[in-house]
Amino acid sequence: MVRAVVGANWGDEGKGKITDMLASDADIVIRFQGGSNAGHTIINDYGKFALHLLPSGVFNPNTTCIIGNGVALNIPKLFEEINDIVSKGVPNPNILVSDRAQILMPYHVLFDTCEEARLAGKSFGSTKSGIAPFYSDKYAKIGIQVNELFDDEVLKERVEKICVLKNCMLVNLYNQPPLVPEELMDTLHQYRDMVAPYVCDVSLYLHNAIKEGKNILLEGQLGSLKDPDFGIYPMVTSSHTLAAYGALGAGIPPYEITNITTVVKAYSSAVGGGAFVSEIFGEEADELRRRGGDAGEFGATTGRPRRMGWFDCVASRYGCRVQGTTEAVLTVLDVLGYLDEIPVCVGYEIDGEVVRDFPATALLEKAKPVLKVMPGWKCDIRGIKKYEDLPEACRNYVEFIEKELEVPIRMVSNGPRRDEIIYR
Ligand code: GDP
């Protein structure tokens, strides 16, 4: 059985916690897109961890963790993360890296940084992890696949071609010293030696695992609204964040993904620029950010303060739809316990008309939120294990959202810890 765990919103929905929880009976967890540009925060018996590139299954000794071909593979970062968790007492994880994954190079980070500086106030708010230059190169066919590390002739030819193109921009646009092919070759040789023990024909491995009936989890990063096609383009990420891409980014047939578990946050938060219709500001936002604690304040990778907003039915219903959600998980519900009344955004007013369907970017920029106010429950719901034991106003909030999402909410998360989950 293959299940994808993905986000309905702008990221930071709490996918890491849900994946870590579901990984306890998964044989395999795979990252299929993105790189070390976002993070999952996980709190479990070993402590608190911010994972960026490692799949959230690394804490389970029986789980094989895979970096799929769709990922932007930053080899030094991968090893930094492995060393970090092992130094904190986590058993050495079983890791496989796809022989078709491409390598994120230091010059990708350099280009990302130079371009953000060049754009200055008009920048994308990139994390400067090299993700956009990496995926641009992949599709321009000047990337380097892991399997190519083992053929020096191919590698040398590729590196020379890359240097000609890159140096043109580095020297003339960014006023930087040019790349030196021999230095890139040295870096690639180091990467080859680091990654060699983990390289695997992942698609074949998964083909066999599926035949054997293994339990497989695809772990998404960010959320629907950051997808390059279906998100708030151009303020999006550079790889697909939708479950459909799980098939391509891991190397499995699309029809094998039978369960799509979409994580939905009980209020809105976003890192980076772009339209955010239900956004709130000032003291109201500061309070929600403070109450959110780890879930509210800062992005796990960027450390940037998150933008805050009320739950957005329009964006979240769309977010669930484009994922192909079979079940939703509502997270961080506990954080809302302080509010007398909880506004939710139920429609967008665009040019005097109210719509329920999430529009493309040009119209989205004009949208104003239509709010409905729900009564709060005014208590701490952490520690509650049964759905029936939640206060009535809290159940009403969940059930209202479920109706709006048009998909079943099967789990409600009421705290950051693995065991703080209510099944319905
Ligand atoms: P991800 O990228 O979707 O995995 O999300 P992040 O890890 O960036 O952000 C989720 C944050 O919320 C983390 O700090 C989690 O520990 C925390 N978290 C997850 N679920 C809950 C929950 O139900 N309640 C609270 N209070 N925090 C949660």
Boltz pocket constraint, residues with backbone or C-beta under 6 A from the ligand:
constraints:
  - pocket:
      binder: B
      contacts: [[A, 7], [A, 11], [A, 12], [A, 13], [A, 14], [A, 15], [A, 16], [A, 17], [A, 38], [A, 39], [A, 40], [A, 41], [A, 42], [A, 43], [A, 222], [A, 292], [A, 294], [A, 295], [A, 296], [A, 298], [A, 299], [A, 300], [A, 330], [A, 331], [A, 332], [A, 333], [A, 334], [A, 335], [A, 413], [A, 414], [A, 415], [A, 416], [A, 417], [A, 420]]
      max_distance: 6.0
